[in-house]
């Protein structure tokens, strides 16, 4: 059974998508990376991961423009950390033919994507 997120959690997830776009537009990837380094895990009890995943899906569908893997992974990582979950943003790549992808890991398990990426790609960045 899929969790149904509260409207406030969906709004928070949507805000994280917008915040990524704003920071990226003003400061580029350097600004996004700096924002991620400053985002610490809140001292709260661990949140319901299924509810957060569902909120991100709703926010992504309501966003109004295409959302790519880096944007949704940054938003997910920040939201998870704000909810007390120690999440890691991972950017991986394959050199030939070139392919890059971003995802989120919680306790070493892929949170927002297929675990195939974790196995098939070389880690370029972990924040």
N, C-alpha and C positions, 0 to 999 in steps of 0.2 A: 504494500500500500504506500503510495507516494504522500509525503508530507505536504501540507498546505501552509505556506508561509504567511505571516501576518503582513498587512499592508505596509507597516512601518519598516519591516525588514526588506521588502521589495523596493521601497523608496530609498533606503540606505544603499542597497546594491546598485540602483539606477544612478544615484549620486556618485558612487565610485566610478562608474563608467564615464560619466560626464567629467569628473575631476581628472581622470586620465587624459581625456581629450584636451582639457584646458592646459594642464601642465605640459603635455606634449607640444601643443601649439606655441606656448610661450618659451619653453626651455628645452624642448627636444628630449631625446632619450636620456641625456645626462640629467635633466630635471626629474624625469620619471624614476631613474635609478636612485637619485638622491632621496626622493620621496619614499621609496621602498626601504632604503637603509634606515630612515628615521621612524618607520612604522614598527613599533614594538608590540609584543603580545600583551594585551590587557590582563590585569589581575582579576579576572572573573572566572566563574565556573565555565567549564567547557559547554559550548552551544551544541544544538542538534545539527549535525552535519547535513542530514537529508533536508532539513528546512532551509538551511543556507543555500544548498545546491538548487533547490526549487526557486528560492527568491532570485538567485542569479539568472536562472532560465527565464523567469517572468520579466526581470529588468532588461535582459537582453532583447526579448521580443518586443518590449515597449519602448526601446531606446530611440527608434526613428531613423537609424542609419545602420549600416553593416558594422558589426563588431568583430574584430579579428582576435586571434588567439592571445596575443600579448596583452591587449586591452582587457579582455575578460579575465585573464590570469592575474593581472595586477589588481583588478577590482576584487577578485575572489580572495587573493592573499590578504589585501588590506582589510576586507570585511571579516574574514576569519580571525585575523589577529585582533581586531577590535572586539570580537566576541570571545576572546580568550583562548583561541586555538593557535598552536604553534605551527604555522603554515610556511612553506618555502616556495618562492617563485623559481621555476627552473626554465632556462632557455637551452635548447639542444639543437644540434645540427648534424647533417650528413654532408660530407664534402662532394661526393660524386654519385649521381648528379646532386647538385646542391639542393638542400631542403632544410628549412629552419622551422622550429615550432616552440611554443611556450605552454607550460602547464603548471599546475599547483600540486605539491605533495604535502600530505599530512602523515606524520609518523612513517615516512618512507613509501607511502602508498599514494598513487595518483588519485587526486580528488575530483578533477573536473574534465577528465579526458580518458582516452584509452591507455592502458598500461603498456601497450605496444611501443609507444613513443619512448618511454623510459628505457626499454630494452634496445631499441633500434638506433637511437640517436646518442651522440656524444655530448656530454654536458659542457656547455660554454659558459654559463652563468648560473649561480645559485645565490639568491638573496633571501 
